[in-house]
């Protein structure tokens, strides 16, 4: 795969080059190398590239302000690492939670009690069972879905057993992080036959929560 630059990300994701550059400055730490020589071309790791993409999703699709998206990324960073929801999951921790064979994670983002703060609820889909039932009509099925749910409080450094509640439920927003990662990697590998499938297969073999949809 080519070096991941602003131009590469723009080409593969369809996001304008100017937005990629802006989001990189907003959502990633400053690169000290950038000021050392003229004509420096910024290159990103796969993980940093996804954080740019994810921050952009928070701003352009979920309509958060840039400073809010930056806070959300900071809050979720350790969870993204531990749960394997980054392209290169070096810090993934295989736990009892993952023995459930979670196939995708959704994050509910709830405005906090203080301005600019957020609370989060994690929802992991374990499985979906489709049960044909001819007795209720031809072609009709009972869909049985199971989930793991827990609140995430990054500012406390642990998961606490209290439902995240907002006084204004209409302000809650959610994103299915596993499918966003899946879509991002599909775009990144779009011109490399087999690379996307190999990436997914490797993740599944390690027990990393990964959408099974091809």
ABEGO torsion letter per residue (X at the ends): XBBBBAAAAAAAAGBBAAAAAAAAAAABBBBAAAAABBGBBBBBBAAAAAAAAAAAAAAAAAGBBAAAAAAAAAAAAAAAAAAGABABBAABBBBAAAAAGBABBBBBBBBBABBGBBBBBBBBBABBBBBBBAAAEBGBBBBBBBBBBBBBBAAAGBBBBBBBBBABAAABBBBBAAAAAAAAAAAAAAABBGAAAAAAAAAAAAGBBBBABX
